Amino acid sequence: MNITQITAVVMQTLSILTLLGGVWSVITLLLLIIHSFRRKNPVGLIERYVKFFGSKAYIGGFIVALTAMSGSLYFSNVAMYTPCVLCWYQRIAMYPLVALFLISLIKRARHITDHVLVLTGIGAVIASFHYYEQITNTQIVTCGVVGFSQSCNEKFFLTFGYITIPMMALTAFVMIILLMVMSKCGDKKAVKPLLIA
């Protein structure tokens, strides 16, 4: 296999993961909305779903952030897709999450949720704006004038009719936000240590 074929496989794999992550995010958001109205009945299926993902939120966040970081590094360093300015800002929000989650998992600490929510919230806003620019083919931010980066509205690929690199980033940010929300929703006394299945 040459680099072009490998890149096609990586792109397709990450696109499928993005599609699945988007479906999971929509389902989870709906369940969280229902859960917020049913706090008096903590034994139902929705409550178990929220508690399960809440107890695994840090390992899940680590996996999502590591996958997003690895994918972006592959696209820029192997596939040679030049990141634009907005891509760099999204990386600034995503890359520290890998270290934050890893340290928290090693120390079994659960005190970074608010920090993660701030970083992912900023990243999600930037990724949403970037995706809007790509899909509408508008150029509100003229990334190309910086001199070292691509145009922010250039699409390297479009899979399933909607997935681009900023959509991949946005999906990752939203998934991590939802995991952190479920982590906050869970009964902290009932949560098992994070590295124990």
Sequence and secondary structure as in RCSB ss.txt:
>XXXX:A:sequence
MNITQITAVVMQTLSILTLLGGVWSVITLLLLIIHSFRRKNPVGLIERYVKFFGSKAYIGGFIVALTAMSGSLYF
SNVAMYTPCVLCWYQRIAMYPLVALFLISLIKRARHITDHVLVLTGIGAVIASFHYYEQITNTQIVTCGVVGFSQ
SCNEKFFLTFGYITIPMMALTAFVMIILLMVMSKCGDKKAVKPLLIA
>XXXX:A:secstr
  HHHHHHHHHHHHHHHHHHHHHHHHHHHHHHHHHHH TT TTSHHHHHHHHHHHTHHHHHHHHHHHHHHHHHHH
HHTS     HHHHHHHHHHHHHHHHHHHHHHHT    HHHHHHHHHHHHHHHHHHHHHHHHT  SS GGGGSSS 
 TT  S  BTTTB HHHHHHHHHHHHHHHHHHHHHS TTT   TT  
